[in-house]
Amino acid sequence: MKNLVLGFATNQPPAAFATFVNSLRKVYTADQCDVVLIVDSPPDGPALDANYVSTRNVYPHRHVIARRSKSLFIRLASSAASASKSLSSGPARAILDEAMERWHHPHYARWLAYRRFLRDHSEYEQILLTDVRDVLFQGEFFLPDVKSVQLFEQDEFYGTGNCDSDWYQHAWGTDALNRISSRPAICIGTILGPRDQILMLIDDFIAYFSPAPFRGVEQAIFNRMLFDGDLRFDYVVNHNVEGLVATLSNLEAIDQIVSSAGLIRTAAGKIIPVVHMYDRVDALAPIASSYAHQ
């Protein structure tokens, strides 16, 4: 069976698409791995070896009145679905899911799009859900005999004065943040695993955020879901940089990597298979650009 790299990319620059796809195709051929990108429009420029699926999302970024009216509909429908079993499934639930995929912020809409695509495509063995704008590939990351979801740390810890702490506090309050102080924040931008486990993760997360769909930044909601437990999927948390993924979210992570011979490596010289947030490091721009201009 083939594997799949699945991303959601709206309002992205063409160079980011090119870096993403061209770097991946240095690692996996089209016979080994499909690339499916859910987009508002395919990128301009030379054709890339990827498949594009049109998003249903029409989030009104610049139109405040339209955004508020659509958000109000989602809030009311979510509240009704939470309060009534008859509205939490069947046609009523389908209408709510459709509304969220169309009108919610892309960070949330993508989960509905992922689920819709994967339910229609059972031909894949392993799946990487990933950001697109700031991700490049350098080595194999689909490992044999993976049975559980692989989640990835990012060298961010709750309660230490960072974006993740701010997001969590805004969503859940100061007391909730204090209860998880010093625990690592999981990055939602790269998630790897078998199709069945990935689908369970997606279903669990949609069910978790749907009752209060505007509580806060999705990464804070996702991490709270992990802390609460009672999940249907199995998962393993991987350390940053030394594992399959390097997420360069802060100086601590950046200080653990070097660039050598056109590749991004650990300080010990190991090639890092997946590099996330490379655009935060100016010294890595030539590497990203080399893929974008192939």
N, C-alpha and C positions, 0 to 999 in steps of 0.2 A: 504493500500500500504506500501511496505517496504521503508526504508530510505537507504542511501548509503554513505559510506566514501570512497572517491576516492583520491588516492595519486599517485605521480610519483616518482619513487625511482630507480635511477641508481647509481651503484658503492657505495652501502650502506653496512655497516657491518651487519652480521647476527644478532648480539645482538640488533641493532636498530629496525630491523623488529620485533623481538620477543617482545621487550618492547612495541612497537606500537600496535601490534595485540593482545597480551595477555592482556594488560591493557584495550583495547577496549572491549574485550570479557568478562571482569568483569562487564561491564556496559550494553552492549547490546548483546543479543543472536543472533545466525544466523537467527532465524525467524523474528527478529526485524530489522536487519540491515545487509546489505552486505558490505564486505570490498573488494575493487578492487584496486590492486596495479599494476601500469604500470611499468614494470621492464625490465632491460637488461637480467637478469637471476634470477630465484627464489633463495631465500637464502638457504645456507647450514644449516644443523642441523635439529632438530625435526620439523615435519610438523606443520604448523600454520593454523588457521581457517580463511584463506583468499583466494581470487581468484587472480590469476596472469594473466596479459595480457602482451604479449611481445611488447616492444617499437619498433618503426621503427627507432628510433634515433641512429645514428652511428657517433655522433660528434667526429671528430678526435682530441682529446685533445692533443696528443703528436706529431702529424704530422703537422708541420707548413705549409708546401707547400700545402698539401691536404686541410687543414682548410681554407687557403687563397683562393684557387681556388673555393671551394664550397661557401665560403662567397661571392666571386665576382659574382658567378652565381645568388645567392639570391638577391644581391644588384641590378644587372641589370634587373632581372625579376620583382622585386618590383617596380623599376622605370618605367619599361614599363607598368606594370599594373596600376600604378598611372596616367600615361599619356594617356592611351587609354581605353575607356569604353569597347571595344571589348575584351581586355585582362584582364579586372578586374572581369570577371565572366566566367562561363562555363568551358570548358576543359583547357583553359590557366590558369585560376585561380586555378583549381585543381592541375595542375602541380606545380605551385608556392607553394601551401599549402603542397603538398607532399615533395617538396624540403626543406621547412622550418622545417617540422616535422623530416625529416631524418638528416639534416645537420646543423641546427642552434644549438646554445647552448641549453642544456636541459631545462634551465629556461624558454626559449621561446617555445621550441618544445613541452613542456608539454601541453600548451594551445591548440595546434592543436590536441594532443592526447585526451585531455579531451573532446573536441568538437566531435571528431569522435566517441568516446565511447558513449557519452550521446545521440547523434543523433540516435544511434542504440538501445538504451535502454530507453524506455519511462515508465518503470514499477516502477520508483522510485518517491517518494513524495518529501522528502527533501534530500539535498546533502551537505556534507562537503567536500570541496576541501582543501587538507592539505599537508604540508610537512610530511615526514615520519621519517627522521633520528633523529629528536630532539623533537618529540611530544609523549606525553602519556596522557591517559584518566583516570578520576577518578569519573565522574558523568554524568548524562544525559545532553545532549546539544541539542538534537532535541526537540524543544519546539512545543506545539500544536498551530495551527492557525497562523503560521508565514507566512506572505504574501510578505515580501521583503527580499532582501539580507542583511545579517548581516556582517558588516566589523568591524575590531578590531584594536583599537589603541595599541601603544606599549611604551608609555611614552617617545617618541622621538619627538622633535619639530624642525621644520626647522629653520635654521639660528643660531643654538646653538652649532655648532661644533661637529657633529656626522657623522656617516657613511651615513645616509640618506641625510643630507645636502650636503656632498661631492658628492654623486651619482647624486643628483638633479642638482647641479652646473655643474658637468661634462656633463650631458645630455642636459641641457637647458640654462646654462650660469648664470653669477652672477646676472644680472638684474632680471632674472626670479626667482632666489632664494630669492632675496630681496623682491619681491612682495608677497611672501607667508611666510615671516618671522613670526615665532611664531605659525604657523598653525601645527596641529599634523600630523605626518606621519602615514599613514595606513599600517599595515603589510599585505603583500600579502600571507603569509604562511598559514593562516587559513581563509577560506571564507565559510559562511554557508547560505543556503537559499533554497527556493522551486526550483524544477527542471527547470521550465520555466524561472524564473528570473536568475538562474545561467547560463543557456544557453545564455540568452541575454547578460549577463555580459561577457561571454567568446567571443561571436561574436563581441561585441563592442570593447573588448580589442584587439582581433586579427586585426580588421579593423583599430584600432588606431596605433598599432605598425608596421603594415606591410609596409606602405610607406617608413619608415626609420628603417629597422629592426635591425640595429646595433648602434642605437643612444646611448644606455647606459644600465645600470642595470634595469631590468624589474620593480623593485619596484618604481624607480623614474619615469618610463614611466606610470605606473599604477596610481600613485598619480597625475601626471599632467593631465591624462585623467579625474580624478574625479574633479580636480580644473576647468578644461575647461567646464565641464558640458555637456549638450545636450546628455544625456544618455537615453537608452531605458529602463533600469532596475531601480527599486526603491531600495534604500538602507538606512540602519540605521547604524550609527557608535556607537560602544559600547566602554565604557571605559575599560582600561586595569585592570586586576587583579580582580576587583570587579564584572565584568561581567562573561560571560561564559568561557572566555579565559584569561590566564595569559601568556603574552609574556615577557620572562625574558631577554630583550635585553640590559638592563643597570642596574646600581646600584639602581637607583630610583625604578625600578620595583622589583628588588630582595629584597630590604628592606621592601617591602610590603607583603612578604610571609614568612611563617614559615613551618617547617616540624614537624609533631606530629603524633605519633601512626602509622607510615608508610604511611602517607598521606601529601600532599602539601596543605596548607591552607592559607587563608588570615590572616592578623594579628588579625582579630576578631574571627578567628577560623572556618570560612566557608570553606568547601571543594571546591576546584577549579575544575570545570568539565574537562577543557582541559588545559594542561600545555605545552607551546611551548618554546623551547630553554632551556629545563631543563639541558642540558649538559654543560651549562655555569656556573652551580653552583655545586661545588664539594660536598657540603653537601647533594645534592639530588641524588648522584650516587647510594647509597644503595637502594633507592626506585626504581630507574630505573632498577637496577640489579635484584631486586626481581622479577620483571615481566619477565626479559630476561631469567631467569633460572627456570621458572615453567615447 
